[in-house]
């Protein structure tokens, strides 16, 4: 089924089956799912999803089972009447996010602004967030100073604390790319098969924050330029492969994308102000500009699978 907006594809119906979360489920696989739901009903949704992933060999690029994607696929099957029911959700899902307190991270904003030219203020240093203390500090800064606040990352992610001349000046984060978007997918020239095969090679710059008391000229664009080189190697070390493209979305009601333009990111167009919450798409009324940054000269041929 396809919505009226070309950027949104919720469920695709094949002649002999369905596509959920980008995976094809034929008649035989649907019967396998039904059997596993019945057999492992008492063990809950997560165990059912794990068993389905094992039986159908549904895995991430690093070999891990795609349990979260499978749970969503099961919910969509239920909503379409393909499977009659699922066991109730245990534990009420994720716990509510706790607001990190200042004393927990021992961080205090400086009383004076950091002003000057980047060239005169020392080296820019990236520190990969590693361990509970770094994680809490990153969360604290995002939840207090980023307009979107902190949200859990689903799937693969990477976060950095950024220092200038030894002073903490910014934070940045990357995650798996969004599932699909007509601007990006059309630019790349992806068909469904190539998108499914190579989507993991695109990552999303999901958060970027220069701390509000930092007024160093040209800092944001320089950070973006360094980050593009830094994250590719770190991502390979952590996840076993090198991404070839970064994407990001800039809220046009707040920003003009100046630092992305200065860092030579490519503008692809403006979204229609729609988003997704759980299994449903909704209109949030905040159009965003989509930018991408290639990490390889051959990124288009790699992503197209040629």
Phi and psi restraints in degrees (value plus and minus 20) as a CYANA .aco file:
   2 UNK   PHI    -142.0  -102.0
   2 UNK   PSI     114.6   154.6
   3 UNK   PHI     -97.0   -57.0
   3 UNK   PSI     153.0   193.0
   4 UNK   PHI     -89.3   -49.3
   4 UNK   PSI     -43.2    -3.2
   5 UNK   PHI    -109.2   -69.2
   5 UNK   PSI     105.4   145.4
   6 UNK   PHI     -86.2   -46.2
   6 UNK   PSI     -36.8     3.2
   7 UNK   PHI     -99.5   -59.5
   7 UNK   PSI     -31.6     8.4
   8 UNK   PHI    -135.0   -95.0
   8 UNK   PSI     100.1   140.1
   9 UNK   PHI    -146.7  -106.7
   9 UNK   PSI      91.0   131.0
  10 UNK   PHI    -110.1   -70.1
  10 UNK   PSI     -75.7   -35.7
  11 UNK   PHI    -160.3  -120.3
  11 UNK   PSI     114.0   154.0
  12 UNK   PHI    -126.9   -86.9
  12 UNK   PSI     113.6   153.6
  13 UNK   PHI    -119.8   -79.8
  13 UNK   PSI     103.3   143.3
  14 UNK   PHI    -114.9   -74.9
  14 UNK   PSI     152.4   192.4
  15 UNK   PHI     -82.2   -42.2
  15 UNK   PSI     -61.2   -21.2
  16 UNK   PHI    -140.7  -100.7
  16 UNK   PSI       9.0    49.0
  17 UNK   PHI     149.3   189.3
  17 UNK   PSI    -177.8  -137.8
  18 UNK   PHI    -156.5  -116.5
  18 UNK   PSI     146.6   186.6
  19 UNK   PHI    -143.0  -103.0
  19 UNK   PSI      99.7   139.7
  20 UNK   PHI    -143.6  -103.6
  20 UNK   PSI     113.6   153.6
  21 UNK   PHI      30.9    70.9
  21 UNK   PSI      15.4    55.4
  22 UNK   PHI      60.3   100.3
  22 UNK   PSI     -17.5    22.5
  23 UNK   PHI    -132.4   -92.4
  23 UNK   PSI     118.4   158.4
  24 UNK   PHI     -99.6   -59.6
  24 UNK   PSI     115.1   155.1
  25 UNK   PHI    -143.8  -103.8
  25 UNK   PSI      84.0   124.0
  26 UNK   PHI    -101.0   -61.0
  26 UNK   PSI    -199.3  -159.3
  27 UNK   PHI     -77.9   -37.9
  27 UNK   PSI     -64.5   -24.5
  28 UNK   PHI     -84.3   -44.3
  28 UNK   PSI     -60.8   -20.8
  29 UNK   PHI     -90.2   -50.2
  29 UNK   PSI     -55.2   -15.2
  30 UNK   PHI     -80.9   -40.9
  30 UNK   PSI     -60.9   -20.9
  31 UNK   PHI     -85.3   -45.3
  31 UNK   PSI     -56.7   -16.7
  32 UNK   PHI     -82.5   -42.5
  32 UNK   PSI     -65.3   -25.3
  33 UNK   PHI     -79.8   -39.8
  33 UNK   PSI     -65.9   -25.9
  34 UNK   PHI     -79.1   -39.1
  34 UNK   PSI     -60.8   -20.8
  35 UNK   PHI     -85.9   -45.9
  35 UNK   PSI     -60.4   -20.4
  36 UNK   PHI     -88.9   -48.9
  36 UNK   PSI     -60.2   -20.2
  37 UNK   PHI     -78.2   -38.2
  37 UNK   PSI     -64.1   -24.1
  38 UNK   PHI     -87.1   -47.1
  38 UNK   PSI     -63.9   -23.9
  39 UNK   PHI     -90.8   -50.8
  39 UNK   PSI     -56.5   -16.5
  40 UNK   PHI    -131.3   -91.3
  40 UNK   PSI       1.7    41.7
  41 UNK   PHI     -71.6   -31.6
  41 UNK   PSI     -65.8   -25.8
  42 UNK   PHI     -88.5   -48.5
  42 UNK   PSI     -35.6     4.4
  43 UNK   PHI    -114.4   -74.4
  43 UNK   PSI     -23.0    17.0
  44 UNK   PHI      73.4   113.4
  44 UNK   PSI     150.4   190.4
  45 UNK   PHI     -83.0   -43.0
  45 UNK   PSI     -62.4   -22.4
  46 UNK   PHI     -84.1   -44.1
  46 UNK   PSI     -61.2   -21.2
  47 UNK   PHI     -89.2   -49.2
  47 UNK   PSI     -58.0   -18.0
  48 UNK   PHI     -79.3   -39.3
  48 UNK   PSI     -67.3   -27.3
  49 UNK   PHI     -82.0   -42.0
  49 UNK   PSI     -61.0   -21.0
  50 UNK   PHI     -82.4   -42.4
  50 UNK   PSI     -62.6   -22.6
  51 UNK   PHI     -86.4   -46.4
  51 UNK   PSI     -59.2   -19.2
  52 UNK   PHI     -82.8   -42.8
  52 UNK   PSI     -66.1   -26.1
  53 UNK   PHI     -80.1   -40.1
  53 UNK   PSI     -62.4   -22.4
  54 UNK   PHI     -83.9   -43.9
  54 UNK   PSI     -65.5   -25.5
  55 UNK   PHI     -86.7   -46.7
  55 UNK   PSI     -58.2   -18.2
  56 UNK   PHI    -116.9   -76.9
  56 UNK   PSI     -17.9    22.1
  57 UNK   PHI      33.5    73.5
  57 UNK   PSI      29.8    69.8
  58 UNK   PHI    -114.8   -74.8
  58 UNK   PSI      85.7   125.7
  59 UNK   PHI    -155.1  -115.1
  59 UNK   PSI     138.3   178.3
  60 UNK   PHI     -95.8   -55.8
  60 UNK   PSI     153.4   193.4
  61 UNK   PHI     -83.3   -43.3
  61 UNK   PSI     -46.5    -6.5
  62 UNK   PHI    -109.6   -69.6
  62 UNK   PSI     -14.4    25.6
  63 UNK   PHI      75.7   115.7
  63 UNK   PSI     -30.9     9.1
  64 UNK   PHI     -93.0   -53.0
  64 UNK   PSI     128.2   168.2
  65 UNK   PHI     -86.3   -46.3
  65 UNK   PSI     122.1   162.1
  66 UNK   PHI    -110.1   -70.1
  66 UNK   PSI      44.3    84.3
  67 UNK   PHI     -85.4   -45.4
  67 UNK   PSI     -65.2   -25.2
  68 UNK   PHI     -81.7   -41.7
  68 UNK   PSI     -62.6   -22.6
  69 UNK   PHI     -84.3   -44.3
  69 UNK   PSI     -57.5   -17.5
  70 UNK   PHI     -87.3   -47.3
  70 UNK   PSI     -60.2   -20.2
  71 UNK   PHI     -80.0   -40.0
  71 UNK   PSI     -62.8   -22.8
  72 UNK   PHI     -84.6   -44.6
  72 UNK   PSI     -59.7   -19.7
  73 UNK   PHI     -82.0   -42.0
  73 UNK   PSI     -60.7   -20.7
  74 UNK   PHI     -83.2   -43.2
  74 UNK   PSI     -61.2   -21.2
  75 UNK   PHI     -83.4   -43.4
  75 UNK   PSI     -57.7   -17.7
  76 UNK   PHI     -89.4   -49.4
  76 UNK   PSI     -57.8   -17.8
  77 UNK   PHI     -81.2   -41.2
  77 UNK   PSI     -61.5   -21.5
  78 UNK   PHI     -84.1   -44.1
  78 UNK   PSI     -63.7   -23.7
  79 UNK   PHI     -84.4   -44.4
  79 UNK   PSI     -47.2    -7.2
  80 UNK   PHI    -110.6   -70.6
  80 UNK   PSI     -22.8    17.2
  81 UNK   PHI      59.2    99.2
  81 UNK   PSI      -7.4    32.6
  82 UNK   PHI     -93.3   -53.3
  82 UNK   PSI     -60.9   -20.9
  83 UNK   PHI    -135.6   -95.6
  83 UNK   PSI     124.8   164.8
  84 UNK   PHI     -93.3   -53.3
  84 UNK   PSI     -54.5   -14.5
  85 UNK   PHI    -185.3  -145.3
  85 UNK   PSI     148.0   188.0
  86 UNK   PHI    -152.6  -112.6
  86 UNK   PSI     134.6   174.6
  87 UNK   PHI     -83.0   -43.0
  87 UNK   PSI     134.3   174.3
  88 UNK   PHI     -82.8   -42.8
  88 UNK   PSI     132.0   172.0
  89 UNK   PHI     -88.1   -48.1
  89 UNK   PSI     112.1   152.1
  90 UNK   PHI    -114.3   -74.3
  90 UNK   PSI     118.5   158.5
  91 UNK   PHI      56.8    96.8
  91 UNK   PSI     -16.4    23.6
  92 UNK   PHI      51.1    91.1
  92 UNK   PSI      -0.3    39.7
  93 UNK   PHI      58.7    98.7
  93 UNK   PSI    -171.3  -131.3
  94 UNK   PHI     -86.3   -46.3
  94 UNK   PSI     126.5   166.5
  95 UNK   PHI     -90.0   -50.0
  95 UNK   PSI     132.4   172.4
  96 UNK   PHI     -83.0   -43.0
  96 UNK   PSI     117.8   157.8
  97 UNK   PHI     -83.8   -43.8
  97 UNK   PSI     114.5   154.5
  98 UNK   PHI    -109.3   -69.3
  98 UNK   PSI     116.7   156.7
  99 UNK   PHI     -99.2   -59.2
  99 UNK   PSI     100.5   140.5
 100 UNK   PHI     -92.3   -52.3
 100 UNK   PSI     111.8   151.8
 101 UNK   PHI    -111.3   -71.3
 101 UNK   PSI     133.5   173.5
 102 UNK   PHI     -79.0   -39.0
 102 UNK   PSI     -61.6   -21.6
 103 UNK   PHI     -85.2   -45.2
 103 UNK   PSI     -44.6    -4.6
 104 UNK   PHI     -90.6   -50.6
 104 UNK   PSI     -47.5    -7.5
 105 UNK   PHI    -128.1   -88.1
 105 UNK   PSI     -23.8    16.2
 106 UNK   PHI      32.4    72.4
 106 UNK   PSI      24.3    64.3
 107 UNK   PHI    -135.7   -95.7
 107 UNK   PSI     116.8   156.8
 108 UNK   PHI    -154.9  -114.9
 108 UNK   PSI     107.4   147.4
 109 UNK   PHI     -83.5   -43.5
 109 UNK   PSI     119.2   159.2
 110 UNK   PHI     -85.6   -45.6
 110 UNK   PSI     130.2   170.2
 111 UNK   PHI     -95.5   -55.5
 111 UNK   PSI     -44.7    -4.7
 112 UNK   PHI    -132.9   -92.9
 112 UNK   PSI     128.3   168.3
 113 UNK   PHI     -90.4   -50.4
 113 UNK   PSI     131.3   171.3
 114 UNK   PHI    -114.7   -74.7
 114 UNK   PSI      86.7   126.7
 115 UNK   PHI    -142.0  -102.0
 115 UNK   PSI     122.4   162.4
 116 UNK   PHI     128.8   168.8
 116 UNK   PSI    -188.6  -148.6
 117 UNK   PHI    -119.2   -79.2
 117 UNK   PSI     118.5   158.5
 118 UNK   PHI     -75.3   -35.3
 118 UNK   PSI     -60.4   -20.4
 119 UNK   PHI     -82.2   -42.2
 119 UNK   PSI     -44.5    -4.5
 120 UNK   PHI    -120.4   -80.4
 120 UNK   PSI     -16.0    24.0
 121 UNK   PHI    -134.4   -94.4
 121 UNK   PSI     -12.5    27.5
 122 UNK   PHI      84.4   124.4
 122 UNK   PSI    -194.8  -154.8
 123 UNK   PHI     -99.9   -59.9
 123 UNK   PSI     130.2   170.2
 124 UNK   PHI    -111.8   -71.8
 124 UNK   PSI     106.5   146.5
 125 UNK   PHI    -144.9  -104.9
 125 UNK   PSI     110.9   150.9
 126 UNK   PHI    -118.8   -78.8
 126 UNK   PSI     111.5   151.5
 127 UNK   PHI    -137.9   -97.9
 127 UNK   PSI      98.7   138.7
 128 UNK   PHI     -87.6   -47.6
 128 UNK   PSI     108.4   148.4
 129 UNK   PHI     -82.5   -42.5
 129 UNK   PSI     101.8   141.8
 130 UNK   PHI    -167.6  -127.6
 130 UNK   PSI      90.5   130.5
 131 UNK   PHI      83.2   123.2
 131 UNK   PSI     145.2   185.2
 132 UNK   PHI     -83.8   -43.8
 132 UNK   PSI     -60.0   -20.0
 133 UNK   PHI     -84.7   -44.7
 133 UNK   PSI     -67.6   -27.6
 134 UNK   PHI     -81.4   -41.4
 134 UNK   PSI     -62.3   -22.3
 135 UNK   PHI     -80.7   -40.7
 135 UNK   PSI     -64.0   -24.0
 136 UNK   PHI     -86.4   -46.4
 136 UNK   PSI     -58.3   -18.3
 137 UNK   PHI     -86.1   -46.1
 137 UNK   PSI     -63.9   -23.9
 138 UNK   PHI     -79.4   -39.4
 138 UNK   PSI     -66.9   -26.9
 139 UNK   PHI     -82.2   -42.2
 139 UNK   PSI     -63.7   -23.7
 140 UNK   PHI     -79.3   -39.3
 140 UNK   PSI     -66.0   -26.0
 141 UNK   PHI     -86.0   -46.0
 141 UNK   PSI     -62.5   -22.5
 142 UNK   PHI     -86.4   -46.4
 142 UNK   PSI     -64.5   -24.5
 143 UNK   PHI     -87.7   -47.7
 143 UNK   PSI     -46.9    -6.9
 144 UNK   PHI    -115.5   -75.5
 144 UNK   PSI     -47.5    -7.5
 145 UNK   PHI    -143.9  -103.9
 145 UNK   PSI     -29.2    10.8
 146 UNK   PHI    -117.9   -77.9
 146 UNK   PSI     115.7   155.7
 147 UNK   PHI     -83.5   -43.5
 147 UNK   PSI     -44.0    -4.0
 148 UNK   PHI    -110.0   -70.0
 148 UNK   PSI     -34.1     5.9
 149 UNK   PHI      51.9    91.9
 149 UNK   PSI    -190.1  -150.1
 150 UNK   PHI    -117.7   -77.7
 150 UNK   PSI     117.4   157.4
 151 UNK   PHI    -155.2  -115.2
 151 UNK   PSI     131.0   171.0
 152 UNK   PHI     -82.0   -42.0
 152 UNK   PSI     123.1   163.1
 153 UNK   PHI    -114.7   -74.7
 153 UNK   PSI     112.1   152.1
 154 UNK   PHI    -124.5   -84.5
 154 UNK   PSI     110.0   150.0
 155 UNK   PHI      69.0   109.0
 155 UNK   PSI    -168.0  -128.0
 156 UNK   PHI    -100.9   -60.9
 156 UNK   PSI     125.5   165.5
 157 UNK   PHI    -176.8  -136.8
 157 UNK   PSI     143.3   183.3
 158 UNK   PHI    -171.8  -131.8
 158 UNK   PSI     116.3   156.3
 159 UNK   PHI    -153.3  -113.3
 159 UNK   PSI     129.4   169.4
 160 UNK   PHI    -153.9  -113.9
 160 UNK   PSI     125.4   165.4
 161 UNK   PHI    -120.7   -80.7
 161 UNK   PSI     115.7   155.7
 162 UNK   PHI    -141.0  -101.0
 162 UNK   PSI     110.4   150.4
 163 UNK   PHI    -137.8   -97.8
 163 UNK   PSI     125.6   165.6
 164 UNK   PHI    -146.4  -106.4
 164 UNK   PSI      95.8   135.8
 165 UNK   PHI      38.8    78.8
 165 UNK   PSI      13.0    53.0
 166 UNK   PHI      65.6   105.6
 166 UNK   PSI     -23.3    16.7
 167 UNK   PHI    -125.4   -85.4
 167 UNK   PSI     115.8   155.8
 168 UNK   PHI     -88.3   -48.3
 168 UNK   PSI     100.7   140.7
 169 UNK   PHI    -144.4  -104.4
 169 UNK   PSI     -37.2     2.8
 170 UNK   PHI    -182.5  -142.5
 170 UNK   PSI     143.8   183.8
 171 UNK   PHI    -157.1  -117.1
 171 UNK   PSI     132.8   172.8
 172 UNK   PHI    -167.9  -127.9
 172 UNK   PSI     130.5   170.5
 173 UNK   PHI    -162.0  -122.0
 173 UNK   PSI     128.5   168.5
 174 UNK   PHI    -150.4  -110.4
 174 UNK   PSI     125.9   165.9
 175 UNK   PHI    -158.2  -118.2
 175 UNK   PSI     159.6   199.6
 176 UNK   PHI     -76.5   -36.5
 176 UNK   PSI     132.0   172.0
 177 UNK   PHI     -89.6   -49.6
 177 UNK   PSI     146.0   186.0
 178 UNK   PHI     -85.8   -45.8
 178 UNK   PSI     138.5   178.5
 179 UNK   PHI     -80.8   -40.8
 179 UNK   PSI     -68.3   -28.3
 180 UNK   PHI    -180.6  -140.6
 180 UNK   PSI     133.3   173.3
 181 UNK   PHI    -175.3  -135.3
 181 UNK   PSI     112.5   152.5
 182 UNK   PHI     -83.8   -43.8
 182 UNK   PSI     -51.8   -11.8
 183 UNK   PHI     -86.0   -46.0
 183 UNK   PSI     -69.4   -29.4
 184 UNK   PHI     -88.1   -48.1
 184 UNK   PSI     -68.1   -28.1
 185 UNK   PHI     -85.8   -45.8
 185 UNK   PSI     -56.4   -16.4
 186 UNK   PHI     -88.0   -48.0
 186 UNK   PSI     -59.3   -19.3
 187 UNK   PHI     -83.6   -43.6
 187 UNK   PSI     -64.3   -24.3
 188 UNK   PHI     -88.0   -48.0
 188 UNK   PSI     -54.1   -14.1
 189 UNK   PHI      66.6   106.6
 189 UNK   PSI      15.1    55.1
 190 UNK   PHI     -97.1   -57.1
 190 UNK   PSI     111.1   151.1
 191 UNK   PHI    -111.4   -71.4
 191 UNK   PSI     153.5   193.5
 192 UNK   PHI     -79.7   -39.7
 192 UNK   PSI     -61.9   -21.9
 193 UNK   PHI     -85.0   -45.0
 193 UNK   PSI     -65.6   -25.6
 194 UNK   PHI     -86.4   -46.4
 194 UNK   PSI     -57.5   -17.5
 195 UNK   PHI     -81.3   -41.3
 195 UNK   PSI     -66.9   -26.9
 196 UNK   PHI     -84.0   -44.0
 196 UNK   PSI     -57.0   -17.0
 197 UNK   PHI     -96.1   -56.1
 197 UNK   PSI     -52.5   -12.5
 198 UNK   PHI    -142.7  -102.7
 198 UNK   PSI     -15.1    24.9
 199 UNK   PHI     -80.0   -40.0
 199 UNK   PSI     -50.5   -10.5
 200 UNK   PHI     -84.3   -44.3
 200 UNK   PSI     -36.3     3.7
 201 UNK   PHI    -100.3   -60.3
 201 UNK   PSI     -22.9    17.1
 202 UNK   PHI    -129.2   -89.2
 202 UNK   PSI     111.8   151.8
 203 UNK   PHI    -139.5   -99.5
 203 UNK   PSI     141.7   181.7
 204 UNK   PHI    -134.8   -94.8
 204 UNK   PSI     106.4   146.4
 205 UNK   PHI     -98.7   -58.7
 205 UNK   PSI      68.5   108.5
 206 UNK   PHI    -103.8   -63.8
 206 UNK   PSI     -45.1    -5.1
 207 UNK   PHI    -162.0  -122.0
 207 UNK   PSI     120.1   160.1
 208 UNK   PHI    -169.7  -129.7
 208 UNK   PSI     102.8   142.8
 209 UNK   PHI    -159.1  -119.1
 209 UNK   PSI      97.3   137.3
 210 UNK   PHI    -110.7   -70.7
 210 UNK   PSI     103.6   143.6
 211 UNK   PHI     -78.3   -38.3
 211 UNK   PSI     122.0   162.0
 212 UNK   PHI     -83.1   -43.1
 212 UNK   PSI     -41.2    -1.2
 213 UNK   PHI    -110.1   -70.1
 213 UNK   PSI     -17.6    22.4
 214 UNK   PHI    -116.3   -76.3
 214 UNK   PSI     100.3   140.3
 215 UNK   PHI    -142.7  -102.7
 215 UNK   PSI      10.4    50.4
 216 UNK   PHI     -93.6   -53.6
 216 UNK   PSI     106.7   146.7
 217 UNK   PHI     -85.6   -45.6
 217 UNK   PSI     117.9   157.9
 218 UNK   PHI      47.6    87.6
 218 UNK   PSI     -10.2    29.8
 219 UNK   PHI     -85.2   -45.2
 219 UNK   PSI     -65.5   -25.5
 220 UNK   PHI     -80.3   -40.3
 220 UNK   PSI     -66.0   -26.0
 221 UNK   PHI     -88.1   -48.1
 221 UNK   PSI     -54.1   -14.1
 222 UNK   PHI     -88.6   -48.6
 222 UNK   PSI     -59.0   -19.0
 223 UNK   PHI     -81.6   -41.6
 223 UNK   PSI     -63.9   -23.9
 224 UNK   PHI     -82.6   -42.6
 224 UNK   PSI     -59.8   -19.8
 225 UNK   PHI     -84.7   -44.7
 225 UNK   PSI     -62.9   -22.9
 226 UNK   PHI     -89.4   -49.4
 226 UNK   PSI     -60.5   -20.5
 227 UNK   PHI     -80.3   -40.3
 227 UNK   PSI     -57.5   -17.5
 228 UNK   PHI     -80.4   -40.4
 228 UNK   PSI     -57.2   -17.2
 229 UNK   PHI     -98.4   -58.4
 229 UNK   PSI     -59.0   -19.0
 230 UNK   PHI     -87.4   -47.4
 230 UNK   PSI     -66.4   -26.4
 231 UNK   PHI     -89.6   -49.6
 231 UNK   PSI     -51.3   -11.3
 232 UNK   PHI     -81.9   -41.9
 232 UNK   PSI     -67.4   -27.4
 233 UNK   PHI     -89.4   -49.4
 233 UNK   PSI     -60.8   -20.8
 234 UNK   PHI     -86.0   -46.0
 234 UNK   PSI     -57.9   -17.9
 235 UNK   PHI     -83.2   -43.2
 235 UNK   PSI     -60.8   -20.8
 236 UNK   PHI     -84.5   -44.5
 236 UNK   PSI     -60.6   -20.6
 237 UNK   PHI     -83.9   -43.9
 237 UNK   PSI     -57.5   -17.5
 238 UNK   PHI    -105.1   -65.1
 238 UNK   PSI     -58.5   -18.5
 239 UNK   PHI    -136.8   -96.8
 239 UNK   PSI     -25.9    14.1
 240 UNK   PHI      69.6   109.6
 240 UNK   PSI      -9.6    30.4
 241 UNK   PHI    -175.2  -135.2
 241 UNK   PSI     139.6   179.6
 242 UNK   PHI    -122.2   -82.2
 242 UNK   PSI      99.7   139.7
 243 UNK   PHI     -86.1   -46.1
 243 UNK   PSI     135.8   175.8
 244 UNK   PHI    -139.2   -99.2
 244 UNK   PSI     -21.2    18.8
 245 UNK   PHI    -174.7  -134.7
 245 UNK   PSI     121.6   161.6
 246 UNK   PHI    -135.2   -95.2
 246 UNK   PSI     121.9   161.9
 247 UNK   PHI    -142.0  -102.0
 247 UNK   PSI     137.5   177.5
 248 UNK   PHI    -175.5  -135.5
 248 UNK   PSI     136.1   176.1
 249 UNK   PHI    -140.4  -100.4
 249 UNK   PSI     108.4   148.4
 250 UNK   PHI    -131.4   -91.4
 250 UNK   PSI     102.0   142.0
 251 UNK   PHI     -88.7   -48.7
 251 UNK   PSI      91.9   131.9
 252 UNK   PHI     -93.3   -53.3
 252 UNK   PSI     -34.3     5.7
 253 UNK   PHI     -97.4   -57.4
 253 UNK   PSI     -34.0     6.0
 254 UNK   PHI    -138.9   -98.9
 254 UNK   PSI     -53.0   -13.0
 255 UNK   PHI    -155.1  -115.1
 255 UNK   PSI     140.1   180.1
 256 UNK   PHI    -127.5   -87.5
 256 UNK   PSI     -19.0    21.0
 257 UNK   PHI      50.9    90.9
 257 UNK   PSI       2.3    42.3
 258 UNK   PHI     -78.2   -38.2
 258 UNK   PSI     -65.1   -25.1
 259 UNK   PHI     -88.5   -48.5
 259 UNK   PSI     -52.3   -12.3
 260 UNK   PHI     -90.3   -50.3
 260 UNK   PSI     -59.8   -19.8
 261 UNK   PHI     -83.4   -43.4
 261 UNK   PSI     -63.2   -23.2
 262 UNK   PHI     -85.3   -45.3
 262 UNK   PSI     -47.3    -7.3
 263 UNK   PHI    -111.0   -71.0
 263 UNK   PSI      -9.9    30.1
 264 UNK   PHI      50.5    90.5
 264 UNK   PSI       9.9    49.9
 265 UNK   PHI     -93.2   -53.2
 265 UNK   PSI     133.9   173.9
 266 UNK   PHI    -118.4   -78.4
 266 UNK   PSI     106.0   146.0
 267 UNK   PHI    -103.1   -63.1
 267 UNK   PSI     107.4   147.4
 268 UNK   PHI    -125.0   -85.0
 268 UNK   PSI     -40.5    -0.5
 269 UNK   PHI     122.8   162.8
 269 UNK   PSI    -196.4  -156.4
 270 UNK   PHI    -133.7   -93.7
 270 UNK   PSI     116.6   156.6
 271 UNK   PHI     -96.8   -56.8
 271 UNK   PSI     151.1   191.1
 272 UNK   PHI    -114.5   -74.5
 272 UNK   PSI     -14.4    25.6
 273 UNK   PHI      61.8   101.8
 273 UNK   PSI      16.9    56.9
 274 UNK   PHI    -141.7  -101.7
 274 UNK   PSI     133.3   173.3
 275 UNK   PHI    -166.1  -126.1
 275 UNK   PSI    -193.7  -153.7
 276 UNK   PHI    -149.7  -109.7
 276 UNK   PSI     117.6   157.6
 277 UNK   PHI    -151.3  -111.3
 277 UNK   PSI      89.5   129.5
 278 UNK   PHI      46.0    86.0
 278 UNK   PSI    -142.5  -102.5
 279 UNK   PHI    -116.0   -76.0
 279 UNK   PSI     -19.9    20.1
 280 UNK   PHI    -136.0   -96.0
 280 UNK   PSI     125.4   165.4
 281 UNK   PHI    -119.6   -79.6
 281 UNK   PSI     127.1   167.1
 282 UNK   PHI    -167.5  -127.5
 282 UNK   PSI     143.0   183.0
 283 UNK   PHI    -115.5   -75.5
 283 UNK   PSI      97.7   137.7
 284 UNK   PHI    -122.7   -82.7
 284 UNK   PSI     -30.5     9.5
 285 UNK   PHI      53.5    93.5
 285 UNK   PSI      -0.2    39.8
 286 UNK   PHI    -142.6  -102.6
 286 UNK   PSI      65.8   105.8
 287 UNK   PHI     -78.7   -38.7
 287 UNK   PSI     127.2   167.2
 288 UNK   PHI    -151.9  -111.9
 288 UNK   PSI     127.6   167.6
 289 UNK   PHI    -109.2   -69.2
 289 UNK   PSI     114.7   154.7
 290 UNK   PHI    -121.3   -81.3
 290 UNK   PSI     105.5   145.5
 291 UNK   PHI    -141.5  -101.5
 291 UNK   PSI     130.9   170.9
 292 UNK   PHI    -152.5  -112.5
 292 UNK   PSI     137.1   177.1
 293 UNK   PHI    -156.5  -116.5
 293 UNK   PSI      95.0   135.0
 294 UNK   PHI     -90.8   -50.8
 294 UNK   PSI     119.0   159.0
 295 UNK   PHI    -126.6   -86.6
 295 UNK   PSI     -16.8    23.2
 296 UNK   PHI    -171.2  -131.2
 296 UNK   PSI     123.5   163.5
 297 UNK   PHI     -83.6   -43.6
 297 UNK   PSI     -51.0   -11.0
 298 UNK   PHI    -116.7   -76.7
 298 UNK   PSI       3.5    43.5
 299 UNK   PHI     -79.1   -39.1
 299 UNK   PSI     -57.7   -17.7
 300 UNK   PHI     -88.3   -48.3
 300 UNK   PSI     -63.6   -23.6
 301 UNK   PHI     -86.9   -46.9
 301 UNK   PSI     -55.2   -15.2
 302 UNK   PHI     -85.3   -45.3
 302 UNK   PSI     -66.7   -26.7
 303 UNK   PHI     -88.0   -48.0
 303 UNK   PSI     -53.0   -13.0
 304 UNK   PHI     -98.2   -58.2
 304 UNK   PSI     -32.2     7.8
 305 UNK   PHI      61.6   101.6
 305 UNK   PSI       3.5    43.5
